C-alpha cells in the first residue's frame, strides 16, 4: 500500500498535499488526483462528496475493496473530469451520475472483478444507455470498456450520437454490444477516436463513418461478423485495428488509399493466400501487425520500402526460407517479432551490427541453426532476446556481453548449445 506521507493532519495546508490542487484565490480544492498510488481498502466517499468545488477527480488504478459505485456523486456539480477506472467497482452505475451536466470526460472502464469464492465475474452495468447519457451533452471523452451495456441491436449508437454531439473520444471495448453500427454515429463530426473492439457487432461499417472529418483512430477488431462494405479513400485515419473481423476476406487494393496510416493491425485475419501487396503504398506506416495469419513462403523484399517501421510483428505465420539480410535496412525498428514461423538457416551476422535501435527481437520456435552471432548480445538498445526452440549450436561461453547493454531477458532453451552461461550475462 502506498502511504500519502504528505497527508499529515498537523499540516493544515491541504493544498500542499500530494495529488491536491487548489484555487489560488479561494483556497478551495478543485482537483484530486490519486491515480496509480496502490491505495488499498475503502475510501471515505462521504467526506469526498463535501468537496463541492471539485472539478477534476481521478482515483484510477488503485486497489479498493470490490463494491458498487456509491451514490452521492451528483453532489459534485462542478465536476468536469471523473475517472473511476480500474477500481474493482461492480453492479449498476448510479443514474445520478447523469446529473453531472458539466462533465467533459468520464472514465468508468476496466472495472471487472473475478470473485474467486463464488466463481463469478462482477462488472459494471448500464441497463439503459439512452437514459444514462441523455443529460451529458458536454462530454468530449467517454470510456466504458468492460461495462455491460444493455441495448437492442444498434440502439446504443443512436442513443450516443443523439445525446453527445461534442464527443471526441469514445471507447466501448468489450461492452456486449451487438447488431450493426448505426449510421447516425457519422453525425459525431468531432470524433477523433472510436474503439469498438471485442463485441458482437455485425454487418458492414457505414461508409459515412470513414468520412468523418476528424477521425484518426478506428478500432473494430475482434468482431468476427463485422465486414468492410464500401470503403472510400481516407486522408484522416492514422490508426486502424481490424484484427479477427470479416474485413480481411475482401481486402482490396483500395486499402492502400489510407495514405496517412501510421498503425495497422490485421492479426488473425487471413486464412492464407498471398501477402497483401497493397501495403507497399502505406509509406507512413510505423506499426504493422500481421500475426496469426496464413502467410507462407519468403518475406517480400518490398517491405524495405516501409522505411518508417518501428514495430513489425509477423509471428504465427508460415514464412520459410532463411532470414533475409535486407531486413536490417529497416534501421528504425525497435520491435521485430518473427517467432513461430518456418525460417531456417543462421541469423545473418548483420543483425548484430545494424539494428542499433532494436529493443525486442523474437525468433523463437523456428528452424534456425548455426552459431548465434555474439554481436547480438551487445546491441546497444536491446532489452529482450527470444531465441528458444530452434537448432542453434555452439558454446554458451563464447557469447560476449557489453556491460553497457540494456539486455534484461534472454531465452535460449530448446537449442543444441553446450557449456555454461557466462557470468557476464547475469
Secondary structure by P-SEA (a helix, b strand, c coil): ccccccccccccccccccccccccccccccbbbbcccccccccccccccccccccbbbbcccccccccccccccccccccbbbbccccccccccccccccccccbbbbcccccccccccbbbbbbbccccccccccccccbbbbcccccccccaaaaaaaaaccccccbbbbccccccccccccccccccccbbbbccccccccccccccccccccbbbbccccccccccccccccccbbbbccccccccccccccccccccbbbbccccccccccccccccccccbbbbccccccccccccccccccccbbbbccccccccccccccccccccbbbbcccccccccccccccccccccbbbbccccccccccccccccccccbbbbcccccccccccbbbbcccccccccccccccccccccccc
